[in-house]
Amino acid sequence: MKRLVLALSALLVCGQVHALEAEGLPDGVISTGSNDVAEAWLTRPTTRYAHGILGDAIEAGGLMVQTADGQHYEHVLPDGFVFEDRRARPVDLDGDGRDEIVVVLSSLSEGAALAVYGVADGKLRLKAKTPHIGRSNRWLNPAEFADLDGDGTLEITAVWTPHLGRVLQAWTFTDGKLRRVASIKGYSNHAIGSPVQDLTEAVTLSDGRKALAIPTPAYDEVAFLTLQDGRFAEVARKPAGSRITSPVRRHKNGRQLEFATGRASLVTIDVP
């Protein structure tokens, strides 16, 4: 969905209110939060990083949130960084009743990192981030936030270099720090040049275990992975019939996934 958001609002910076006009990312998506963050979106389109992994060479130089009490806060990146993403994701990662914001933060020289932001002391601040991949034009794509191992803490899942290394990782955010929990190769949640990022879904298996549904590298199968004792394990794999071209969504009955492919308007598969 293409959107151009013009936000003319009051921004609280260092205890003072300033008028702000911040242009939204042309293909950006506004996300809603469930706690202290009402909405979050990406701002300040820039062409200073010509990677174009999501279909164009326009990335974001800023991140904006509107809190539940109507305040607006923006974090503006320095020239050596961009948000290489289409949306910012509000989610309470540590169970404190306040939303963190998860977004892809890319260095022009060191590639992507997974970053966590939050509002504190009147500012939208970086709370934690993973290491950057290590070289320019290397990207990661966030997947799901779910308690996959049943320990009461949400795992943040993402695929590092989904077109090259195809490494699925799980991280947790506790005590203000990101900690890697598990890693496995051989899965992808993004086709190069596509604006579609949502190729994964968190599901409940028939035996009650939580699992991540994610395509295999050819995007024509869906694998189901569980997480236990710091290890991912693939427990099933189902054919998609053709290459998946749309977001993967849980059907309203909870027991099926649905998506579009190159050969059919809509495909449904059973959750094992």
C-alpha positions in Angstrom: 0.0 0.0 0.0 1.5 3.3 -1.1 1.0 6.2 1.3 2.3 9.7 1.6 1.8 10.9 5.1 2.2 14.6 6.0 2.4 15.0 9.7 1.9 18.5 11.0 2.0 18.1 14.7 3.6 19.1 18.0 6.9 17.4 18.7 8.3 17.3 22.2 12.0 17.7 22.2 14.2 18.4 25.3 11.1 19.4 27.2 9.9 22.0 24.6 7.2 21.9 22.0 8.1 22.6 18.4 6.0 22.6 15.2 7.0 19.7 12.9 6.2 18.8 9.3 7.7 15.5 8.4 7.0 13.8 5.1 6.2 10.1 5.3 7.8 7.3 3.3 6.0 7.1 -0.1 5.4 3.3 0.3 5.4 3.3 4.1 2.7 1.7 6.2 1.3 3.2 9.5 1.4 0.6 12.3 -0.8 0.7 15.4 0.3 -0.1 18.9 -1.5 -1.7 21.8 -0.1 0.2 24.8 1.4 3.7 25.1 2.1 4.0 21.3 -1.0 4.7 19.2 0.8 4.7 15.8 4.3 4.6 14.3 5.5 5.3 10.8 8.7 6.1 8.9 9.5 9.7 7.7 12.0 11.8 5.8 12.4 10.0 2.5 16.0 9.9 1.3 18.0 8.4 -1.6 21.3 8.5 0.2 21.4 4.6 0.3 20.9 3.2 -3.2 20.3 -0.4 -2.3 16.7 -0.7 -3.5 16.1 -4.0 -1.8 12.3 -3.2 -1.4 11.8 -2.2 -5.0 13.0 1.4 -5.0 16.0 3.4 -3.8 14.0 5.5 -1.4 14.5 4.8 2.3 13.6 6.7 5.5 15.7 9.1 7.5 13.3 9.4 10.4 10.9 7.5 12.7 7.8 9.0 14.1 5.5 7.8 16.9 2.2 9.2 18.2 1.6 8.2 21.8 -1.8 7.3 23.2 -2.0 10.7 24.9 -1.6 12.5 21.5 2.1 13.5 21.7 4.4 13.1 18.7 8.1 12.1 18.9 10.5 11.8 16.0 13.9 10.2 15.8 16.0 11.6 13.0 19.0 9.6 11.8 22.5 11.0 10.9 23.5 11.0 7.3 25.3 7.6 7.5 22.2 5.7 8.3 18.7 4.9 7.0 15.7 2.9 8.1 15.6 0.3 5.4 12.1 -0.8 5.9 8.5 0.0 5.1 7.1 0.2 8.6 7.9 0.5 12.2 6.5 -2.2 14.5 5.1 -1.3 17.9 5.2 -4.3 20.3 5.8 -4.7 24.1 8.9 -6.9 24.0 9.7 -7.0 27.7 6.2 -7.1 29.3 6.4 -3.8 31.0 3.2 -2.4 29.5 5.0 0.0 27.2 5.6 -0.5 23.4 9.0 -0.8 21.9 9.4 0.0 18.2 11.2 -2.6 16.0 12.7 -1.4 12.7 15.5 -2.2 10.3 18.4 0.3 10.8 21.0 0.2 8.0 24.4 1.7 8.0 25.5 2.9 4.5 28.9 1.2 5.1 28.0 -1.7 7.4 24.6 -2.9 6.3 21.5 -3.7 8.3 20.8 -4.3 12.0 17.7 -5.0 13.9 16.9 -2.0 16.1 14.6 -1.4 19.1 13.4 2.2 19.9 11.2 3.6 22.6 10.0 6.8 24.1 11.8 7.7 27.3 12.4 11.0 29.1 10.6 13.0 26.5 12.5 11.6 23.5 12.2 8.7 21.0 15.5 6.9 21.6 17.4 3.9 20.4 17.2 1.3 23.2 19.2 -1.6 21.6 20.3 -3.0 18.3 21.9 -6.2 17.0 25.4 -5.9 15.3 25.3 -4.6 11.7 25.8 -7.4 9.2 29.2 -5.9 8.3 29.1 -4.6 4.8 27.0 -2.3 2.6 24.0 -3.6 0.7 23.4 -6.5 3.2 19.9 -6.6 4.7 17.7 -8.4 7.1 13.9 -8.8 7.1 11.9 -8.9 10.4 9.5 -11.8 10.8 7.3 -12.5 13.8 7.1 -11.6 17.5 5.9 -14.6 19.5 6.7 -16.7 22.5 7.9 -19.7 20.5 9.5 -21.6 23.3 6.8 -21.0 26.0 9.1 -19.3 28.5 6.9 -16.2 28.8 9.2 -13.9 26.8 8.6 -12.8 23.2 11.1 -13.9 20.6 11.9 -11.4 17.8 12.5 -13.4 14.6 14.1 -12.1 11.4 16.0 -13.5 8.4 19.5 -12.2 7.9 20.3 -11.8 4.2 17.1 -13.5 3.0 18.5 -13.6 -0.6 22.0 -14.9 0.2 22.7 -16.6 3.5 19.0 -17.1 4.4 19.7 -17.3 8.2 16.6 -17.3 10.5 17.5 -15.9 13.9 15.5 -15.4 17.1 16.4 -12.7 19.7 14.9 -11.6 23.0 14.8 -8.1 24.5 15.4 -8.2 28.3 17.0 -5.8 30.7 17.4 -3.3 27.9 19.5 -5.6 25.8 19.0 -7.8 22.8 20.2 -11.4 23.1 20.4 -14.0 20.4 18.5 -17.2 21.2 18.8 -19.4 18.1 19.9 -19.5 14.5 19.3 -21.8 11.5 20.0 -21.6 7.8 17.8 -22.4 4.8 14.7 -20.1 5.0 13.7 -16.8 3.4 10.9 -14.3 4.0 11.5 -11.9 1.2 12.0 -12.0 -2.6 14.6 -9.5 -3.8 13.1 -6.3 -5.1 9.6 -7.0 -3.7 7.7 -4.6 -1.4 6.1 -7.6 0.3 7.8 -8.3 3.7 5.2 -10.4 5.5 5.8 -13.9 4.3 5.8 -15.5 7.8 3.2 -16.2 10.5 3.2 -17.5 14.1 0.9 -20.5 14.5 -0.2 -23.1 17.0 0.4 -26.7 15.9 -2.2 -29.4 16.5 -0.2 -30.7 19.5 -0.3 -27.2 21.1 3.3 -26.1 20.4 4.0 -22.7 19.0 5.7 -22.6 15.6 6.9 -20.2 12.9 5.6 -20.7 9.4 8.1 -19.5 6.9 8.9 -20.2 3.1 11.8 -22.2 1.9 14.3 -20.4 -0.4 12.3 -21.1 -3.6 9.1 -19.7 -2.0 7.1 -22.7 -3.2 6.9 -24.5 0.2 6.0 -23.4 3.7 8.1 -24.9 6.6 7.0 -25.0 10.2 9.7 -24.5 12.8 9.5 -24.9 16.6 12.0 -23.4 19.1 13.2 -25.2 22.2 16.3 -25.1 24.3 17.9 -22.6 22.0 17.4 -24.6 18.8 15.0 -24.3 15.9 13.6 -27.6 14.5 11.6 -28.1 11.4 8.6 -30.3 12.1 6.7 -30.1 8.8 6.9 -28.8 5.3 3.9 -28.2 3.0 3.8 -27.4 -0.7 2.5 -24.0 -1.8 1.6 -25.1 -5.3 3.7 -22.3 -6.8 5.8 -19.3 -5.8 4.3 -17.3 -2.9 3.7 -13.7 -4.0 1.6 -12.2 -1.2 1.7 -11.9 2.6 1.2 -15.2 4.5 -1.8 -14.9 6.8 -3.5 -17.1 9.4 -7.0 -17.9 8.3 -9.8 -16.8 10.6 -10.4 -20.5 11.6 -6.9 -20.6 13.1 -6.1 -23.9 11.5 -5.1 -22.8 8.0 -2.7 -20.3 6.4 -3.7 -18.4 3.2 -1.7 -16.6 0.6 -1.6 -15.9 -3.1 0.8 -17.5 -5.6 1.8 -16.9 -9.2 -0.6 -19.6 -10.4 -3.7 -19.1 -8.1 -5.6 -16.2 -6.7 -5.7 -17.7 -3.2 -4.1 -20.8 -1.7 -4.9 -22.3 1.8 -2.8 -24.9 3.6 -3.5 -26.7 6.8 -1.4 -26.0 9.9 0.1 -29.4 10.9 
